[in-house]
Amino acid sequence: MAEPTVTPSDEKIRIVRERLPLYGPNPSVELVQQLMAEAEADIQRARAHELNL
């Protein structure tokens, strides 16, 4: 059986879900948007690092 493909969007959501509990039970929309942007930047940095290896 093939492994499911993880899309960049899936990875971004996973990162945000890991970080959200750090900010309490009711995060603001702005905070979630900020975390999404940070997750996107983290993913792009990781990709750039992989390309440079």
CHARMM-style PDB file with segment names, atoms N, HN, CA, C and O in Angstrom:
ATOM      1  N   MET     1       0.845  -1.183   0.000  1.00  0.00      PROA
ATOM      2  CA  MET     1       0.000   0.000   0.000  1.00  0.00      PROA
ATOM      3  C   MET     1       0.890   1.245   0.000  1.00  0.00      PROA
ATOM      4  O   MET     1       1.858   1.325   0.757  1.00  0.00      PROA
ATOM      5  N   ALA     2       0.558   2.201  -0.844  1.00  0.00      PROA
ATOM      6  HN  ALA     2      -0.229   2.136  -1.458  1.00  0.00      PROA
ATOM      7  CA  ALA     2       1.361   3.421  -0.970  1.00  0.00      PROA
ATOM      8  C   ALA     2       1.114   4.356   0.210  1.00  0.00      PROA
ATOM      9  O   ALA     2       0.024   4.410   0.779  1.00  0.00      PROA
ATOM     10  N   GLU     3       2.165   5.083   0.551  1.00  0.00      PROA
ATOM     11  HN  GLU     3       3.050   5.039   0.089  1.00  0.00      PROA
ATOM     12  CA  GLU     3       2.049   6.097   1.603  1.00  0.00      PROA
ATOM     13  C   GLU     3       1.185   7.247   1.094  1.00  0.00      PROA
ATOM     14  O   GLU     3       1.300   7.619  -0.073  1.00  0.00      PROA
ATOM     15  N   PRO     4       0.329   7.817   1.930  1.00  0.00      PROA
ATOM     16  CA  PRO     4      -0.445   8.982   1.480  1.00  0.00      PROA
ATOM     17  C   PRO     4       0.484  10.168   1.237  1.00  0.00      PROA
ATOM     18  O   PRO     4       1.455  10.372   1.966  1.00  0.00      PROA
ATOM     19  N   THR     5       0.179  10.928   0.227  1.00  0.00      PROA
ATOM     20  HN  THR     5      -0.610  10.763  -0.365  1.00  0.00      PROA
ATOM     21  CA  THR     5       0.985  12.094  -0.098  1.00  0.00      PROA
ATOM     22  C   THR     5       0.637  13.232   0.855  1.00  0.00      PROA
ATOM     23  O   THR     5      -0.533  13.548   1.068  1.00  0.00      PROA
ATOM     24  N   VAL     6       1.670  13.836   1.422  1.00  0.00      PROA
ATOM     25  HN  VAL     6       2.621  13.579   1.249  1.00  0.00      PROA
ATOM     26  CA  VAL     6       1.469  14.982   2.310  1.00  0.00      PROA
ATOM     27  C   VAL     6       1.687  16.239   1.482  1.00  0.00      PROA
ATOM     28  O   VAL     6       2.774  16.462   0.950  1.00  0.00      PROA
ATOM     29  N   THR     7       0.658  17.050   1.377  1.00  0.00      PROA
ATOM     30  HN  THR     7      -0.226  16.869   1.809  1.00  0.00      PROA
ATOM     31  CA  THR     7       0.766  18.284   0.610  1.00  0.00      PROA
ATOM     32  C   THR     7       1.316  19.394   1.502  1.00  0.00      PROA
ATOM     33  O   THR     7       1.273  19.282   2.727  1.00  0.00      PROA
ATOM     34  N   PRO     8       1.834  20.466   0.895  1.00  0.00      PROA
ATOM     35  CA  PRO     8       2.287  21.600   1.711  1.00  0.00      PROA
ATOM     36  C   PRO     8       1.178  22.142   2.608  1.00  0.00      PROA
ATOM     37  O   PRO     8       1.441  22.581   3.727  1.00  0.00      PROA
ATOM     38  N   SER     9      -0.052  22.113   2.123  1.00  0.00      PROA
ATOM     39  HN  SER     9      -0.266  21.757   1.213  1.00  0.00      PROA
ATOM     40  CA  SER     9      -1.177  22.584   2.932  1.00  0.00      PROA
ATOM     41  C   SER     9      -1.372  21.686   4.154  1.00  0.00      PROA
ATOM     42  O   SER     9      -1.608  22.180   5.256  1.00  0.00      PROA
ATOM     43  N   ASP    10      -1.274  20.369   3.961  1.00  0.00      PROA
ATOM     44  HN  ASP    10      -1.082  19.967   3.065  1.00  0.00      PROA
ATOM     45  CA  ASP    10      -1.381  19.431   5.084  1.00  0.00      PROA
ATOM     46  C   ASP    10      -0.285  19.699   6.104  1.00  0.00      PROA
ATOM     47  O   ASP    10      -0.531  19.699   7.310  1.00  0.00      PROA
ATOM     48  N   GLU    11       0.910  19.925   5.618  1.00  0.00      PROA
ATOM     49  HN  GLU    11       1.110  19.926   4.638  1.00  0.00      PROA
ATOM     50  CA  GLU    11       2.043  20.177   6.503  1.00  0.00      PROA
ATOM     51  C   GLU    11       1.837  21.476   7.281  1.00  0.00      PROA
ATOM     52  O   GLU    11       2.131  21.543   8.474  1.00  0.00      PROA
ATOM     53  N   LYS    12       1.338  22.494   6.608  1.00  0.00      PROA
ATOM     54  HN  LYS    12       1.099  22.439   5.638  1.00  0.00      PROA
ATOM     55  CA  LYS    12       1.082  23.775   7.268  1.00  0.00      PROA
ATOM     56  C   LYS    12       0.041  23.611   8.379  1.00  0.00      PROA
ATOM     57  O   LYS    12       0.208  24.144   9.476  1.00  0.00      PROA
ATOM     58  N   ILE    13      -1.017  22.883   8.091  1.00  0.00      PROA
ATOM     59  HN  ILE    13      -1.152  22.450   7.200  1.00  0.00      PROA
ATOM     60  CA  ILE    13      -2.060  22.652   9.091  1.00  0.00      PROA
ATOM     61  C   ILE    13      -1.501  21.867  10.277  1.00  0.00      PROA
ATOM     62  O   ILE    13      -1.830  22.161  11.426  1.00  0.00      PROA
ATOM     63  N   ARG    14      -0.665  20.879  10.007  1.00  0.00      PROA
ATOM     64  HN  ARG    14      -0.397  20.640   9.074  1.00  0.00      PROA
ATOM     65  CA  ARG    14      -0.058  20.095  11.085  1.00  0.00      PROA
ATOM     66  C   ARG    14       0.777  20.990  11.993  1.00  0.00      PROA
ATOM     67  O   ARG    14       0.691  20.886  13.216  1.00  0.00      PROA
ATOM     68  N   ILE    15       1.580  21.864  11.403  1.00  0.00      PROA
ATOM     69  HN  ILE    15       1.650  21.948  10.409  1.00  0.00      PROA
ATOM     70  CA  ILE    15       2.434  22.770  12.178  1.00  0.00      PROA
ATOM     71  C   ILE    15       1.576  23.698  13.035  1.00  0.00      PROA
ATOM     72  O   ILE    15       1.860  23.889  14.217  1.00  0.00      PROA
ATOM     73  N   VAL    16       0.537  24.270  12.449  1.00  0.00      PROA
ATOM     74  HN  VAL    16       0.306  24.114  11.488  1.00  0.00      PROA
ATOM     75  CA  VAL    16      -0.333  25.192  13.193  1.00  0.00      PROA
ATOM     76  C   VAL    16      -1.027  24.460  14.338  1.00  0.00      PROA
ATOM     77  O   VAL    16      -1.130  24.993  15.443  1.00  0.00      PROA
ATOM     78  N   ARG    17      -1.498  23.251  14.083  1.00  0.00      PROA
ATOM     79  HN  ARG    17      -1.414  22.818  13.186  1.00  0.00      PROA
ATOM     80  CA  ARG    17      -2.164  22.483  15.147  1.00  0.00      PROA
ATOM     81  C   ARG    17      -1.214  22.181  16.298  1.00  0.00      PROA
ATOM     82  O   ARG    17      -1.635  22.126  17.453  1.00  0.00      PROA
ATOM     83  N   GLU    18       0.067  21.984  15.990  1.00  0.00      PROA
ATOM     84  HN  GLU    18       0.409  22.029  15.052  1.00  0.00      PROA
ATOM     85  CA  GLU    18       1.050  21.749  17.053  1.00  0.00      PROA
ATOM     86  C   GLU    18       1.261  23.000  17.898  1.00  0.00      PROA
ATOM     87  O   GLU    18       1.464  22.909  19.108  1.00  0.00      PROA
ATOM     88  N   ARG    19       1.213  24.158  17.265  1.00  0.00      PROA
ATOM     89  HN  ARG    19       1.048  24.232  16.281  1.00  0.00      PROA
ATOM     90  CA  ARG    19       1.533  25.410  17.955  1.00  0.00      PROA
ATOM     91  C   ARG    19       0.335  26.058  18.650  1.00  0.00      PROA
ATOM     92  O   ARG    19       0.515  26.786  19.626  1.00  0.00      PROA
ATOM     93  N   LEU    20      -0.863  25.812  18.172  1.00  0.00      PROA
ATOM     94  HN  LEU    20      -1.009  25.221  17.378  1.00  0.00      PROA
ATOM     95  CA  LEU    20      -2.050  26.475  18.731  1.00  0.00      PROA
ATOM     96  C   LEU    20      -2.231  26.273  20.232  1.00  0.00      PROA
ATOM     97  O   LEU    20      -2.568  27.235  20.921  1.00  0.00      PROA
ATOM     98  N   PRO    21      -2.025  25.077  20.774  1.00  0.00      PROA
ATOM     99  CA  PRO    21      -2.234  24.908  22.221  1.00  0.00      PROA
ATOM    100  C   PRO    21      -1.360  25.824  23.079  1.00  0.00      PROA
ATOM    101  O   PRO    21      -1.679  26.065  24.243  1.00  0.00      PROA
ATOM    102  N   LEU    22      -0.284  26.327  22.528  1.00  0.00      PROA
ATOM    103  HN  LEU    22      -0.024  26.131  21.583  1.00  0.00      PROA
ATOM    104  CA  LEU    22       0.595  27.226  23.274  1.00  0.00      PROA
ATOM    105  C   LEU    22      -0.074  28.568  23.555  1.00  0.00      PROA
ATOM    106  O   LEU    22       0.377  29.316  24.424  1.00  0.00      PROA
ATOM    107  N   TYR    23      -1.149  28.879  22.824  1.00  0.00      PROA
ATOM    108  HN  TYR    23      -1.515  28.271  22.119  1.00  0.00      PROA
ATOM    109  CA  TYR    23      -1.769  30.203  22.912  1.00  0.00      PROA
ATOM    110  C   TYR    23      -3.129  30.198  23.590  1.00  0.00      PROA
ATOM    111  O   TYR    23      -3.843  31.199  23.537  1.00  0.00      PROA
ATOM    112  N   GLY    24      -3.499  29.106  24.220  1.00  0.00      PROA
ATOM    113  HN  GLY    24      -2.919  28.293  24.263  1.00  0.00      PROA
ATOM    114  CA  GLY    24      -4.763  29.072  24.947  1.00  0.00      PROA
ATOM    115  C   GLY    24      -5.902  28.501  24.123  1.00  0.00      PROA
ATOM    116  O   GLY    24      -5.727  28.161  22.953  1.00  0.00      PROA
ATOM    117  N   PRO    25      -7.075  28.400  24.745  1.00  0.00      PROA
ATOM    118  CA  PRO    25      -8.199  27.706  24.113  1.00  0.00      PROA
ATOM    119  C   PRO    25      -8.939  28.513  23.041  1.00  0.00      PROA
ATOM    120  O   PRO    25      -9.648  27.925  22.224  1.00  0.00      PROA
ATOM    121  N   ASN    26      -8.795  29.829  23.021  1.00  0.00      PROA
ATOM    122  HN  ASN    26      -8.219  30.306  23.685  1.00  0.00      PROA
ATOM    123  CA  ASN    26      -9.554  30.653  22.072  1.00  0.00      PROA
ATOM    124  C   ASN    26      -8.644  31.610  21.307  1.00  0.00      PROA
ATOM    125  O   ASN    26      -8.668  32.814  21.559  1.00  0.00      PROA
ATOM    126  N   PRO    27      -7.843  31.093  20.380  1.00  0.00      PROA
ATOM    127  CA  PRO    27      -6.949  31.981  19.637  1.00  0.00      PROA
ATOM    128  C   PRO    27      -7.733  32.890  18.694  1.00  0.00      PROA
ATOM    129  O   PRO    27      -8.784  32.511  18.178  1.00  0.00      PROA
ATOM    130  N   SER    28      -7.214  34.073  18.482  1.00  0.00      PROA
ATOM    131  HN  SER    28      -6.360  34.381  18.901  1.00  0.00      PROA
ATOM    132  CA  SER    28      -7.866  35.013  17.565  1.00  0.00      PROA
ATOM    133  C   SER    28      -7.604  34.598  16.117  1.00  0.00      PROA
ATOM    134  O   SER    28      -6.679  33.839  15.830  1.00  0.00      PROA
ATOM    135  N   VAL    29      -8.429  35.105  15.227  1.00  0.00      PROA
ATOM    136  HN  VAL    29      -9.180  35.721  15.460  1.00  0.00      PROA
ATOM    137  CA  VAL    29      -8.242  34.854  13.799  1.00  0.00      PROA
ATOM    138  C   VAL    29      -6.877  35.375  13.370  1.00  0.00      PROA
ATOM    139  O   VAL    29      -6.181  34.734  12.582  1.00  0.00      PROA
ATOM    140  N   GLU    30      -6.496  36.536  13.887  1.00  0.00      PROA
ATOM    141  HN  GLU    30      -7.061  37.057  14.527  1.00  0.00      PROA
ATOM    142  CA  GLU    30      -5.209  37.128  13.525  1.00  0.00      PROA
ATOM    143  C   GLU    30      -4.055  36.225  13.949  1.00  0.00      PROA
ATOM    144  O   GLU    30      -3.079  36.078  13.214  1.00  0.00      PROA
ATOM    145  N   LEU    31      -4.163  35.624  15.126  1.00  0.00      PROA
ATOM    146  HN  LEU    31      -4.956  35.744  15.723  1.00  0.00      PROA
ATOM    147  CA  LEU    31      -3.113  34.724  15.594  1.00  0.00      PROA
ATOM    148  C   LEU    31      -3.012  33.503  14.688  1.00  0.00      PROA
ATOM    149  O   LEU    31      -1.913  33.088  14.322  1.00  0.00      PROA
ATOM    150  N   VAL    32      -4.149  32.933  14.328  1.00  0.00      PROA
ATOM    151  HN  VAL    32      -5.042  33.270  14.625  1.00  0.00      PROA
ATOM    152  CA  VAL    32      -4.134  31.763  13.450  1.00  0.00      PROA
ATOM    153  C   VAL    32      -3.524  32.137  12.101  1.00  0.00      PROA
ATOM    154  O   VAL    32      -2.744  31.363  11.545  1.00  0.00      PROA
ATOM    155  N   GLN    33      -3.864  33.302  11.570  1.00  0.00      PROA
ATOM    156  HN  GLN    33      -4.497  33.930  12.022  1.00  0.00      PROA
ATOM    157  CA  GLN    33      -3.288  33.748  10.302  1.00  0.00      PROA
ATOM    158  C   GLN    33      -1.779  33.931  10.429  1.00  0.00      PROA
ATOM    159  O   GLN    33      -1.030  33.574   9.519  1.00  0.00      PROA
ATOM    160  N   GLN    34      -1.335  34.482  11.545  1.00  0.00      PROA
ATOM    161  HN  GLN    34      -1.943  34.773  12.284  1.00  0.00      PROA
ATOM    162  CA  GLN    34       0.096  34.658  11.779  1.00  0.00      PROA
ATOM    163  C   GLN    34       0.796  33.296  11.847  1.00  0.00      PROA
ATOM    164  O   GLN    34       1.864  33.114  11.263  1.00  0.00      PROA
ATOM    165  N   LEU    35       0.194  32.350  12.556  1.00  0.00      PROA
ATOM    166  HN  LEU    35      -0.673  32.498  13.030  1.00  0.00      PROA
ATOM    167  CA  LEU    35       0.782  31.012  12.653  1.00  0.00      PROA
ATOM    168  C   LEU    35       0.832  30.330  11.287  1.00  0.00      PROA
ATOM    169  O   LEU    35       1.794  29.625  10.981  1.00  0.00      PROA
ATOM    170  N   MET    36      -0.198  30.537  10.466  1.00  0.00      PROA
ATOM    171  HN  MET    36      -0.979  31.110  10.715  1.00  0.00      PROA
ATOM    172  CA  MET    36      -0.198  29.969   9.112  1.00  0.00      PROA
ATOM    173  C   MET    36       0.948  30.553   8.289  1.00  0.00      PROA
ATOM    174  O   MET    36       1.629  29.824   7.567  1.00  0.00      PROA
ATOM    175  N   ALA    37       1.160  31.860   8.394  1.00  0.00      PROA
ATOM    176  HN  ALA    37       0.607  32.452   8.980  1.00  0.00      PROA
ATOM    177  CA  ALA    37       2.248  32.504   7.659  1.00  0.00      PROA
ATOM    178  C   ALA    37       3.605  31.999   8.149  1.00  0.00      PROA
ATOM    179  O   ALA    37       4.502  31.744   7.345  1.00  0.00      PROA
ATOM    180  N   GLU    38       3.754  31.856   9.461  1.00  0.00      PROA
ATOM    181  HN  GLU    38       3.025  32.063  10.114  1.00  0.00      PROA
ATOM    182  CA  GLU    38       5.010  31.347  10.013  1.00  0.00      PROA
ATOM    183  C   GLU    38       5.249  29.904   9.573  1.00  0.00      PROA
ATOM    184  O   GLU    38       6.379  29.527   9.262  1.00  0.00      PROA
ATOM    185  N   ALA    39       4.197  29.105   9.548  1.00  0.00      PROA
ATOM    186  HN  ALA    39       3.280  29.411   9.801  1.00  0.00      PROA
ATOM    187  CA  ALA    39       4.326  27.714   9.114  1.00  0.00      PROA
ATOM    188  C   ALA    39       4.749  27.656   7.653  1.00  0.00      PROA
ATOM    189  O   ALA    39       5.603  26.848   7.287  1.00  0.00      PROA
ATOM    190  N   GLU    40       4.162  28.500   6.821  1.00  0.00      PROA
ATOM    191  HN  GLU    40       3.469  29.156   7.119  1.00  0.00      PROA
ATOM    192  CA  GLU    40       4.535  28.556   5.403  1.00  0.00      PROA
ATOM    193  C   GLU    40       6.011  28.914   5.256  1.00  0.00      PROA
ATOM    194  O   GLU    40       6.721  28.303   4.458  1.00  0.00      PROA
ATOM    195  N   ALA    41       6.472  29.898   6.018  1.00  0.00      PROA
ATOM    196  HN  ALA    41       5.895  30.395   6.666  1.00  0.00      PROA
ATOM    197  CA  ALA    41       7.882  30.297   5.970  1.00  0.00      PROA
ATOM    198  C   ALA    41       8.780  29.151   6.434  1.00  0.00      PROA
ATOM    199  O   ALA    41       9.834  28.915   5.843  1.00  0.00      PROA
ATOM    200  N   ASP    42       8.374  28.443   7.479  1.00  0.00      PROA
ATOM    201  HN  ASP    42       7.518  28.636   7.958  1.00  0.00      PROA
ATOM    202  CA  ASP    42       9.154  27.300   7.969  1.00  0.00      PROA
ATOM    203  C   ASP    42       9.262  26.212   6.907  1.00  0.00      PROA
ATOM    204  O   ASP    42      10.331  25.635   6.709  1.00  0.00      PROA
ATOM    205  N   ILE    43       8.158  25.933   6.225  1.00  0.00      PROA
ATOM    206  HN  ILE    43       7.289  26.402   6.385  1.00  0.00      PROA
ATOM    207  CA  ILE    43       8.152  24.915   5.170  1.00  0.00      PROA
ATOM    208  C   ILE    43       9.082  25.333   4.039  1.00  0.00      PROA
ATOM    209  O   ILE    43       9.848  24.513   3.533  1.00  0.00      PROA
ATOM    210  N   GLN    44       9.024  26.601   3.639  1.00  0.00      PROA
ATOM    211  HN  GLN    44       8.402  27.267   4.050  1.00  0.00      PROA
ATOM    212  CA  GLN    44       9.886  27.073   2.556  1.00  0.00      PROA
ATOM    213  C   GLN    44      11.355  27.022   2.955  1.00  0.00      PROA
ATOM    214  O   GLN    44      12.203  26.672   2.135  1.00  0.00      PROA
ATOM    215  N   ARG    45      11.671  27.367   4.212  1.00  0.00      PROA
ATOM    216  HN  ARG    45      10.982  27.652   4.878  1.00  0.00      PROA
ATOM    217  CA  ARG    45      13.061  27.272   4.686  1.00  0.00      PROA
ATOM    218  C   ARG    45      13.538  25.822   4.667  1.00  0.00      PROA
ATOM    219  O   ARG    45      14.670  25.541   4.275  1.00  0.00      PROA
ATOM    220  N   ALA    46      12.674  24.908   5.090  1.00  0.00      PROA
ATOM    221  HN  ALA    46      11.754  25.137   5.408  1.00  0.00      PROA
ATOM    222  CA  ALA    46      13.040  23.489   5.101  1.00  0.00      PROA
ATOM    223  C   ALA    46      13.287  22.987   3.681  1.00  0.00      PROA
ATOM    224  O   ALA    46      14.229  22.231   3.444  1.00  0.00      PROA
ATOM    225  N   ARG    47      12.450  23.402   2.743  1.00  0.00      PROA
ATOM    226  HN  ARG    47      11.685  24.016   2.935  1.00  0.00      PROA
ATOM    227  CA  ARG    47      12.647  23.003   1.342  1.00  0.00      PROA
ATOM    228  C   ARG    47      13.951  23.555   0.799  1.00  0.00      PROA
ATOM    229  O   ARG    47      14.700  22.846   0.127  1.00  0.00      PROA
ATOM    230  N   ALA    48      14.224  24.813   1.086  1.00  0.00      PROA
ATOM    231  HN  ALA    48      13.616  25.390   1.631  1.00  0.00      PROA
ATOM    232  CA  ALA    48      15.467  25.431   0.612  1.00  0.00      PROA
ATOM    233  C   ALA    48      16.667  24.700   1.201  1.00  0.00      PROA
ATOM    234  O   ALA    48      17.660  24.472   0.510  1.00  0.00      PROA
ATOM    235  N   HSD    49      16.577  24.335   2.465  1.00  0.00      PROA
ATOM    236  HN  HSD    49      15.771  24.520   3.026  1.00  0.00      PROA
ATOM    237  CA  HSD    49      17.665  23.606   3.116  1.00  0.00      PROA
ATOM    238  C   HSD    49      17.869  22.245   2.447  1.00  0.00      PROA
ATOM    239  O   HSD    49      19.006  21.836   2.214  1.00  0.00      PROA
ATOM    240  N   GLU    50      16.773  21.540   2.136  1.00  0.00      PROA
ATOM    241  HN  GLU    50      15.849  21.873   2.325  1.00  0.00      PROA
ATOM    242  CA  GLU    50      16.869  20.239   1.469  1.00  0.00      PROA
ATOM    243  C   GLU    50      17.516  20.376   0.102  1.00  0.00      PROA
ATOM    244  O   GLU    50      18.298  19.514  -0.301  1.00  0.00      PROA
ATOM    245  N   LEU    51      17.204  21.439  -0.610  1.00  0.00      PROA
ATOM    246  HN  LEU    51      16.570  22.138  -0.283  1.00  0.00      PROA
ATOM    247  CA  LEU    51      17.785  21.642  -1.938  1.00  0.00      PROA
ATOM    248  C   LEU    51      19.276  21.940  -1.866  1.00  0.00      PROA
ATOM    249  O   LEU    51      20.020  21.651  -2.803  1.00  0.00      PROA
ATOM    250  N   ASN    52      19.709  22.519  -0.753  1.00  0.00      PROA
ATOM    251  HN  ASN    52      19.105  22.754   0.009  1.00  0.00      PROA
ATOM    252  CA  ASN    52      21.118  22.872  -0.604  1.00  0.00      PROA
ATOM    253  C   ASN    52      21.969  21.725  -0.081  1.00  0.00      PROA
ATOM    254  O   ASN    52      23.191  21.854  -0.013  1.00  0.00      PROA
ATOM    255  N   LEU    53      21.359  20.615   0.288  1.00  0.00      PROA
ATOM    256  HN  LEU    53      20.366  20.511   0.233  1.00  0.00      PROA
ATOM    257  CA  LEU    53      22.124  19.481   0.830  1.00  0.00      PROA
ATOM    258  C   LEU    53      22.845  18.719  -0.242  1.00  0.00      PROA
ATOM    259  OT1 LEU    53      23.530  17.739   0.051  1.00  0.00      PROA
TER     260      LEU     53
END
